[in-house]
Amino acid sequence: MCGIVGVLGNHEVSPQIFDALKRLEYRGYDSAGIATVNRGKLDLRRAVGKLINLSDILVHEPLPGRAGIGHTRWATHGGPSVANAHPHRAGRVAVVHNGIIENFRALREGLGTEGISFSSETDTETIVQLASHYLERGMTPVEAARATLKRLDGAFALAFLFEGEEDMIICARRGSPLCIGHGEGEMYLGSDAIALAEMTDRITYLEEGDWAILSRSGAMIFDAEDSQTNRPVTRINLENAKVDKSGHRHFMAKEMAEQPRVLQAAMGHYAGVGEDNPALPEGLDFSATDRLIMVACGTAYYACQVAKYWFEKYAGLPVELDIASEFRYRDPVLGPANTALFVSQSGETADTLAALRHARPHVAQVVSVINVPTSSIARESAVALPIHAGPEIGVASTKAFTAQLQVLALLALKAGLQRGYLTPDAFAARLSELRAAPGFVAQALDREEEIKRLSELLSQARDVLFLGRGVMYPLALEGALKLKEISYIHAEAYAAGELKHGPIALVDTDLPVIVFAPHDALFEKTASNMQEVLARQGKVILISDAQGLAAAGDVPDRLMMPTVPEIIAPIVYAVPAQLIAYHTALHRGTDVDQPRNLAKSVTVE
């Protein structure tokens, strides 16, 4: 959500900032802007909509300067408009901001009594007006920025740019991620390393509560207590931070196609060829755990729902699931023998991070499954397990979801072995089945042409119902979410056994019902529920294997999947859920990679 870029360069920075903002488009935005200082003068340009609109303005109204900040905004306080776009300016200071200032109304009222008026609806303008107010009272830029930070409640990542200061950017983070890039006589600032990947491979991640003064010679970093501190410089793999479509029409298409390779990479990292015991980090032990608490948001939450079946089936470990945004507010009962597991693609999801901090003092160990090893959630976990998916740019998660499932399945099997719930032979058998997942996912991707035909039918629907049982129920939820996210068709998912308890009232000749049903122990029951839909002239699309399709009888719309071992069925069946959403969205002409109103990383509550 939102993106920040800052550059203290030796050349004109507007083009650099603009290119970096393009690499942050995946985070979601509805307006953008850049501010620079040139020959002591502060100036800015802003535009609503896509970055091309800002580019047009910069062509006609260039923005020179070798010091600057930029921003892509996803609207929270105040709708998309030029007035609400960042950077915001007041007097001699400009600010860009990710997050939410919770006490902005009180601050705004106080500034109003000083005769200060506001031109936007945003909480961010309060920050810049406050800093300007302190400058007018005679404070230096550093003093004004620090005094402003002390007044702010809430979550934020901030960058301040001051008129007359061509060798200084002040930045701070509390709750939202921010990193500093180191160059040769240049310094950079970004919401994440991807933004800075074309400029440097040397990154410093600010810790919670840090603030910093950047100059071309380096960075002075201070902790939350205002004590100067050192944070390590990390070298990032620039190849892993590349953002391109590699010949695909959309990032989502590329990321779906990458899934066999990603799954192979994750498996190779934790359990290479011939290894019969996953090499999970030291200290990760479930033998004394009496309850596993899993917390996540969105697609990651559905990965946890699948993993609940695995941990209970293969490890005999009781599992409790929570949506991260609800976890803290129900006063969860936590115990010293509990393990808390948090799942997040970005590792910066605000609700999940807050839940982690709430749980950490009360449980035996905090474990995370993340895609960004340098993220806040990873750094604040006792044990962090990367999924090795690489950057995921499409807002609708694909390869990160299947990679999360792969790592969670490995974790469940390891827990079963540690707890004596799986014999070594049973463990080895399940591990061998898990190793087969990349090949079966590749086979599922080969069904794309059939899925295109089915998706053309779905694109005409107003509503779609998804059904599944057992581990296929979370897959139904994920399929419905994907379709909603990128095609804007209303979709709901239910455990198939719940059909008679209300949802069957929706069934008519216009309602497509997508059924995930591999021929497993629950197939007959799912098929019975499907027949109830067919008896009411519902339009069923059955996704099953050869044995399941043969047993189902006359179902006109069907998709044959490979016959797969039970443990990897959720990973393989995620592929048609993704492809159905993708091709339905293409038929409807929606924005696949950047769907309306959505952000890739939700860094505010």
MIDRENDREN-432494 format. One record per residue (C-alpha): x, y, z. Coordinates in steps of 0.25 Angstrom, whole numbers, plus 5000, padded with zeros to 4 digits. Layout:
REM residues N
XYZ...
***
This chain:
REM residues 605
500050005000500650134995502050154992503150244996504450284988505550384992506850414984508050504988508750494974509850544966508950564954507450604951506650514961505250534955505450424945506150334955504950354965503950334954504550194950504650154964503150184966502850104954503449984961502550014973501250014964500949874969500749924983499449994978499150144976498250244971499050374970500550404970501550524971502950564972503650684980505050734977505950844983506650914971507651034974506951044988505551054983504550944986503550904976502550784973501750724962500550634965499450554957498250464959498250324953499350244946500750294946500650324931499850444935500950494944501950464933501150554924501150674934502650654935502850664920502150804920502650844933503950784936504450774951505950794952506750764964507750664970506950644983505550594983504450504988503350434981502050354985500950264980499750284988498650184991497450274997497150255012496750395017496150465005495850414991496750424979497050564975498150654972497950724986498050594993499250544985500650534991501550604993500850705002501550845004501450955014502351075014503751015013503550875015502950755007502550615012502250485007501550385016501050235016500150195028499050265036499250375047498250335057498250475064498150555052496850625055497350675069498650725063497850795052496950855062498150905069498750965057497451025053497451115066498851165061498151215048498651105039497751055028497750925021497550905006497350745006496550645013497750565017498350525030499750545024499550695022499550705037500950655037501450755027500650875034501250835047502650835042502450965035501951025048503150985055504051045045503351175046503651175061505151175058505451025058506450965049505950855039506450745048505850805060504550825053504450685048504750625061503750715068502750665058503050525060502850535075501450585073500950475063500150345068499850235058500650165047501550235037502750235028503150375025504150465017504350615019504950705008505350845012505450975003506951015003507450875007507950804995508750705003507750655013506550565014505950525028505250395029504550315039503750185041502750135051501950025047502150035032503449985025504550075020505950055015507150135012508050104999509550134999510150184986511550254982511350394987509850374986508750324996507350264993506150235001505050144998503750065003504549934999505749884993505049864979504850014978506350034979506849914972507249994959508150084967508850004978508949864984509349914998508149935007507949975021506649935027506150035038505649975051504350005058504350145063505650185055505850325049506950365040507650485034508150455020509250535012510050495000511150445010510350345017509250335028509150365042508150275049507450295062506650195070505250225076505950285088506750375080508050305082508950295070509050155065509650065054508849975046509449875037509649885022509049775014509449735000508249694992508249604980507849694969507349584960506349544970505849684971505649704956504249744952503849704938502849614931503849524923503049534911501649504918500449594916500349614931501149594943500049504948500249414936501749414938501549374953500649264950501549204940502749214950502049124960502748994957504049064958503749134970503249004977504448934973505349044978504649034992504748884992506148894989506448995000505848915011505948765006506848744994506848624985507148494993506948565006505948505015505848605026505548755023506648845028505748945036506449055044507049005058506149035070504849005062504248885071502848845072503048735081502548805093501548895086500148875091499448965082499749035069499149175066499249215052498949365048498949425034498049515025497449495011498049385003499049355013497949325023497349225013498749155013498649145028497249085026497848975017499048955027498148935039497648805032499148765030499648795044498448725050498548605041500048585040500448635054499348615063499448765067498248845071498148975062497449105064497249195053497049345053496949465044498049555048497149685048496249605059497349535067497649645077496249695079495649565084496649555096497149415091497549325102499049295100499949195107501449165110501349035102500649095090501449125077500949245069501049235053500949365045500849355029501049475020501549495006502149635009502549615023502049755026500449735027500049825038499049745044499949615044501049695050500249755061499749615064501149555065501549665075500349635083500549485084502049485085502149505100501149395103501549275095502749185094503149215080502749315069502949255055502749325042502549275027502949395019503449435005504349545009505449495018505749645022504349685025503849735039503149605042504349515038505249605047504349595059504049445058504849345066504949265054504549315039504349215028504549285014503649225003504649264992503649314982504349434978503649574976502149554974501649674966500249644963499249684974498549554973499449454980499849324972501249274973501349324987500049244991500549114986501949134991501349165005500549035004501848955000502649015012501448995022501248845017502748825020502648885034501448805037502148675033503348715041502448745053501848605051503248535052503648615064502448585071502548435068501148445061501848405047502748285046504048305039503448225027502148305027502948435027503848395016502548345007501848485009503148555007503348484993501848524990502148664993503348664984502448624972501648754974502448834963502248734952500748724955500648874956501248884942500148784937499048874943499648994936499448914923497948914924497949064921497249054908496048974914496049084925495949194915494649134909494049114923494449264927493749314915492449264920492749314934493049454929491549474927491149434941490749534952491049434963491849304964491749204975492949114979492848984987493848884993494048795005495248765014496448835008495648874996494748965004495949065006496249054991494849094988494949214997496249244990495649224976494449324980495449424985496249424973495049434964494549554972495949624972496249634958494949614950493949694960492949574959492249554972492649414977492449334990493049204995492449095004492748965010491948875001491148815012490648955016489948965003488648915009488749015020488449135012489249154999488449064991487349174991488249244981488349134971487649164958487949144943488849274943489749234955491049164951491449074962492949034962493248904970494648854974494548704976495748614974495348464976495748454990495048405003494048525002493748514987492348444989491848544998492348654990491648594977490348574985490348724988490648754973489548674969488648754978489048874969488848804956487448764960487148904961487648944947488949004953490149024944491248934950492648934946493348814952494848814954495348674957496248564953495848444943495248354953494448464959493948514946493548374942492848354955492048484954491348444942490748554932491248684936491448764923492448864928493648794934495148814935496048684937497248704946498348604948498148494959499048544970499448494985498448554995499548645002499848724989498348734984498248874990499448924983499148864970497648904970498049054973498449064958497149054952496549144962497649244958497449224943495949234944496049364951497149414941496349384928495049424933495649564936496249564922494949534916494349654924495549744921495849784935497249814940497849684944499149734951498549854958497049834961496349954966496349984980497349884984498849894989499849784989500349805003499349855013500249935023499250005031498049945039
***
